[in-house]
Amino acid sequence: MSFHSRIAIFYITIGIGIVNTVAAETTAIERSHSLTLSTLVQKVYQRHPALHTEPAYEQQIKASKELANSMLAGVASVSLNHYNDAIGSSDGMQEWEGNINMPLWLPGQKQQQFALSQKISSELGAYQQHLKLDASKKVRELIWSTVLAESELKQAYQTWQTAQKLEKDVVSRVEAGDLASTEKLLANTHVLDMHNSYLMAQGKLQHALDRYQTLTGENVVPESYEESLSNKKTVGQEHPSLALLDERIATLRAKQGLAHYDGAVNPTFSIGMRSDRGDDYESFNHSIGVGISFALDDDVYRQPTIATAALELADAEVARQQLELELTAHLIAQRRDLELRQQQLDLAINHDNATQQYVLLKQRAFDLGEIDLVSLLRSQTLAHESRNRKQLLEIGIKQTIAMINQALGVIL
């Protein structure tokens, strides 16, 4: 075996050793087989600030049901009247009158009130699913930002280790008189630069882990976090965000139906008793009376509430259409990003293979004194950039798949 071949094999072996050392010493993220993405979503969901809205929904449902189940359309009232002639003739004339007034439901009003309680209940369920989708988005962002930061840290560590190894080699050759002393300073400066890059990558990963822990309450990440691309092709009506607006529109329609009764005067049924006498020598005369009162024309007083309900409904329908367009546009953009990254990865793999061979040749040339240290460092930088680009594209493709699932409304 020639001297040049032995040199090439030596550096390939060193490279493999460095990669194994990187894997052993830079895995800063602790992983767990028992922790799942679904568990993380539930944890983020339970911490979601918007979860405090649920009691308000439940209060609305309870109030609407209780009103729909009540016998009367409004509060019953009691009136009591007394008349006498004490400040006039003072003959002893007295009159007592008491009535109970009970507002009655208008035709269809009770059914509309009950329908509203059902719609609000359905909207609550859709709201909970919408929050879980938002929690899934947060989990996806946290996981992939952490994984990307970890990959960058490993690359920075590998570059730093390679620089340290090269520095030792340069120092030995300077001491042997094969290289100028200035090459030692250049190698040392390169080590310091790579060490600084490694520390910055460490800080970025720690920041990602701190944010992950704050939002999930976990110190470990799931061992399995990659997703399969959903079979769905378009944003469907079952998308949690669209489903929430659909339920909200249904609620507003129920409110619009109920608005026809808002401002109306409910008929009132009254029953009462009256006792009266003409003077002190007469006995009280007792009588019972019933009555009913109703509006003659109250349409004009209903219109403002009806118009307000119609405007709220129209706004919700417009918002729903706008959201569907935005979700569709976002999905198309994510799919195009996936195609582009897959094409870029094919090129990056070929480029990485070429640059790795190139740097080995440059290393051999440096060992033989055919090139200077600056040329070698330039080739190593190209090789590390190429390897980093390939790995980031590999991670980016998996991340884009997760983002496509998010755009399709897939809850983890």
Salt bridges, closest charged atoms under 4 A:
GLU95 OE2 - ARG274 NH1 3.90
GLU123 OE2 - ARG248 NE 3.07
ASP134 OD2 - HIS48 NE2 2.65
ASP134 OD2 - LYS138 NZ 2.81
GLU150 OE1 - ARG31 NH2 2.88
GLU152 OE1 - LYS204 NZ 2.85
GLU218 OE2 - LYS43 NZ 3.35
GLU226 OE2 - LYS398 NZ 3.02
GLU227 OE2 - ARG140 NE 2.84
GLU238 OE2 - LYS232 NZ 3.68
ASP246 OD1 - ARG320 NE 2.86
ASP276 OD2 - ARG274 NE 3.91
ASP280 OD1 - ARG277 NH2 3.43
ASP298 OD1 - ARG302 NH2 3.24
GLU317 OE2 - ARG253 NH2 3.01
GLU324 OE1 - ARG320 NH1 2.51
ASP352 OD2 - ARG387 NE 2.91
ASP352 OD2 - LYS390 NZ 3.72
ASP367 OD1 - ARG173 NH1 3.57
